[in-house]
């Protein structure tokens, strides 16, 4: 069994919790990079699984340093195994079967987000915030774009995504201050590139709800995917005389995005 190969990795000997899942996925990803056991598409899916497992490990209380150390141990555990090792080959076959089963899944829930391959409207990754606002990604052309939607048609001026400035702050600094709102000295803003009518609708033929949809440039998705899963970001919407602030935790944004990748 595959867990035998990673028995020396810290945390991997426990029951199937975040540490063991993280170690297994990191080890198999390392073996696959060396031995090319999976297709390119399945390799991307496994890499997304590594990100998801790391996210779960850190949200369960693990630190960046501990996750990095465990990943290094997991890679060492399989580094000298031959590519013909029957345990590696069996695990690769199991992963291929698991990924093939995902092809028939149209919707999946991730921590903080719901990803769907199709639906009644253009929303593909969804976080429904208190008060009716919606954030995530919409289908845009041949790809996806980060967006935020208001639940009403009252006047709005602009919108921006406020997130940690990696040149000025580490993740733990923003996590500690998140309850007080974004700290200007530690954050940067990505402004929406476009405003449209709202997209959300309950059924395919139903009219969309009243509201405004702000669509962000491509850099927004990459910036979100690089953040620590415990970090907050804020969608800020400028209304006459006030700023509406929608706080979202990054959580499993990157794995949700990977689930939709072709």
C-alpha positions in Angstrom: 0.0 0.0 0.0 1.2 3.5 -0.8 1.2 4.6 2.9 4.0 2.1 3.5 6.3 4.3 1.3 5.7 7.4 3.4 5.7 5.7 6.8 8.7 7.7 7.9 7.1 11.1 7.2 5.9 13.1 10.2 2.2 12.9 10.6 1.7 10.3 7.9 1.4 7.4 10.3 -1.8 8.8 11.8 -5.3 8.0 10.5 -6.4 9.7 7.3 -6.2 13.3 8.5 -4.8 16.4 6.8 -1.2 15.5 7.5 -1.3 12.1 6.0 -3.3 13.2 2.9 -0.8 16.0 2.4 2.2 13.7 2.6 0.6 11.1 0.3 -0.2 13.7 -2.4 3.2 15.5 -2.2 5.0 12.1 -2.4 3.0 11.0 -5.4 3.4 14.3 -7.2 7.2 14.1 -6.7 7.2 10.5 -8.1 5.1 11.5 -11.0 7.4 14.4 -11.9 10.3 12.0 -12.1 8.6 9.0 -13.6 5.8 10.6 -15.7 3.2 8.2 -14.4 0.2 10.4 -15.2 -1.1 12.3 -18.2 -0.6 16.1 -18.3 -4.2 16.7 -17.3 -4.1 14.3 -14.4 -0.8 15.8 -13.3 -2.4 19.2 -13.1 -5.2 17.6 -11.1 -2.8 16.0 -8.7 -0.9 19.3 -8.2 -4.2 20.9 -7.4 -4.8 18.1 -4.9 -1.5 19.0 -3.2 -2.6 22.6 -2.9 -5.9 21.5 -1.4 -4.2 19.2 1.1 -1.8 21.9 2.2 -4.7 24.2 2.6 -6.6 21.7 4.8 -3.4 21.1 6.8 -2.8 24.8 7.5 -6.5 25.5 8.3 -6.3 22.7 10.8 -3.6 24.6 12.7 -0.4 23.7 10.8 2.2 26.3 10.1 3.9 27.1 6.8 7.2 25.8 8.2 5.7 22.5 9.3 3.9 22.0 5.9 7.2 22.7 4.1 9.1 20.3 6.3 6.6 17.6 5.8 6.6 18.1 2.0 10.4 17.8 2.0 10.2 14.6 4.0 7.5 13.1 1.6 9.6 13.9 -1.4 12.7 12.2 0.1 10.6 9.1 1.0 10.0 8.4 -2.7 13.1 9.9 -4.2 15.0 6.6 -4.5 12.1 4.3 -5.5 12.4 2.9 -9.0 9.7 4.1 -11.5 8.7 0.4 -11.9 7.9 0.1 -8.2 4.6 -1.8 -8.0 3.3 0.4 -5.2 3.9 3.5 -7.2 2.3 2.0 -10.3 -0.7 0.9 -8.3 -1.1 4.3 -6.7 -0.9 5.9 -10.2 -3.6 3.6 -11.5 -5.8 4.5 -8.5 -5.3 8.2 -9.2 -6.2 7.8 -12.9 -9.4 6.0 -11.9 -10.3 8.7 -9.4 -9.6 11.5 -11.8 -11.7 9.8 -14.6 -14.6 9.7 -12.2 -14.4 13.4 -11.7 -15.1 14.0 -15.4 -18.8 13.1 -14.8 -19.0 15.5 -11.8 -20.6 18.8 -12.7 -20.4 20.5 -9.3 -18.1 20.2 -6.3 -17.9 22.0 -3.0 -14.6 23.2 -1.7 -13.7 25.1 1.5 -15.2 28.5 1.0 -16.3 28.0 -2.6 -18.6 26.0 -4.9 -17.3 25.2 -8.4 -19.6 24.1 -11.2 -18.9 23.3 -14.8 -22.2 24.6 -16.0 -25.3 26.2 -14.6 -28.2 28.5 -15.0 -25.9 31.5 -15.4 -22.3 32.5 -16.1 -21.1 31.9 -12.5 -18.6 29.0 -12.3 -16.9 29.5 -8.9 -19.2 30.9 -6.2 -18.9 32.4 -2.7 -22.3 33.7 -1.5 -21.7 36.4 1.1 -24.0 37.6 3.8 -26.4 40.2 2.5 -26.7 38.6 -0.9 -23.5 39.7 -2.6 -21.7 37.1 -4.6 -18.0 36.7 -5.4 -16.0 34.2 -7.4 -15.4 33.6 -11.1 -17.6 33.8 -14.2 -17.3 32.3 -17.6 -15.8 35.0 -19.8 -14.9 34.3 -23.4 -12.9 31.1 -23.5 -11.9 31.3 -19.9 -12.8 32.5 -16.4 -12.6 35.9 -14.7 -12.8 37.0 -11.1 -16.0 38.9 -10.4 -18.2 40.3 -7.7 -21.9 41.0 -7.9 -24.2 43.2 -5.8 -27.7 42.0 -5.0 -29.4 45.3 -5.8 -29.4 47.9 -8.6 -28.8 51.0 -6.4 -26.1 53.3 -7.6 -22.5 52.1 -7.6 -19.3 53.7 -9.0 -16.5 51.2 -9.0 -15.1 48.1 -7.3 -11.7 46.8 -6.3 -10.1 43.6 -4.9 -8.0 44.3 -1.9 -5.4 41.7 -1.0 -2.0 41.3 0.7 0.9 43.0 -0.9 3.5 40.2 -0.9 6.3 42.7 -1.2 5.3 44.4 2.1 3.7 41.7 4.3 3.8 38.0 5.1 0.5 36.0 5.3 0.5 35.8 9.1 0.5 39.6 9.4 -2.7 40.0 7.5 -4.4 37.0 9.1 -3.8 38.5 12.5 -5.3 41.9 11.5 -8.1 40.6 9.3 -10.9 41.3 11.8 -10.2 45.0 11.6 -10.4 45.2 7.9 -7.7 45.7 5.3 -4.5 47.5 6.5 -3.5 50.0 3.8 0.2 49.6 4.6 0.0 45.8 4.0 -2.4 45.5 1.0 -2.8 46.4 -2.6 -5.8 46.8 -4.9 -6.7 45.4 -8.2 -9.5 47.4 -9.8 -12.4 46.0 -11.8 -11.9 46.3 -15.5 -15.6 46.2 -16.5 -19.1 46.7 -15.1 -22.2 44.8 -16.3 -25.7 44.0 -15.2 -25.9 41.1 -12.7 -25.6 37.5 -14.0 -27.2 35.5 -11.2 -30.5 33.8 -12.1 -32.4 30.9 -10.4 -33.1 29.1 -13.7 -31.8 29.1 -17.3 -34.7 31.0 -18.8 -35.4 33.2 -15.8 -34.3 36.8 -15.9 -31.2 37.8 -13.9 -31.6 39.5 -10.6 -31.2 43.2 -10.3 -27.7 44.2 -9.5 -24.3 45.1 -10.8 -21.5 42.8 -11.8 -17.9 43.9 -11.7 -15.3 41.8 -13.7 -11.6 41.9 -12.9 -8.5 41.5 -15.1 -6.8 38.1 -15.4 -4.1 39.0 -12.9 -6.8 38.8 -10.1 -7.2 35.1 -10.3 -3.5 34.4 -10.3 -3.0 36.7 -7.4 -5.8 35.0 -5.4 -4.4 31.5 -6.2 -1.0 32.5 -4.8 -2.3 33.6 -1.4 -2.2 31.6 1.9 -5.6 29.7 2.2 -6.1 31.3 5.6 -5.8 34.8 4.3 -8.7 37.2 3.9 -9.3 39.4 0.9 -11.9 42.2 0.5 -14.1 43.2 -2.5 -14.8 46.8 -2.0 -17.6 48.5 -3.9 -17.8 52.3 -4.0 -21.3 53.6 -3.5 -22.3 57.3 -3.1 -21.0 58.3 0.3 -19.8 54.9 1.5 -17.8 51.8 0.7 -19.4 48.4 0.9 -16.8 45.8 1.9 -17.2 42.0 1.3 -14.7 39.9 3.2 -13.8 36.5 1.8 -11.3 33.9 3.0 -9.1 32.5 0.2 -9.5 28.9 1.5 -9.7 26.5 -1.5 -9.9 29.0 -4.3 -7.0 27.5 -6.2 -8.3 23.9 -6.1 -11.8 25.1 -7.1 -10.2 26.8 -10.1 -8.2 23.7 -11.0 -11.4 21.6 -10.9 -12.7 23.7 -13.8 -9.5 23.5 -15.9 -9.8 21.8 -19.2 
